[in-house]
């Protein structure tokens, strides 16, 4: 089996994090892909794990904090 390129794995994790951040079904959340330059795979995996643990437990304060990571066109 072929190993995934770390860049592709980062992009995949970013998409999964975006999906987890889409707590409002009517809104698609996107994160600026430039963050991939600064984040390691371990960072992204940790973010994803943290989000999975918080699903269904978001407070208004959490939602406000998460909004800062959205990419606006």
Secondary structure by P-SEA (a helix, b strand, c coil): cccccaaaaaaaaaaaaaaaacccccbbbbccccccccccaaaaaaaaaaaaaacccccaaaaaaaccccccc
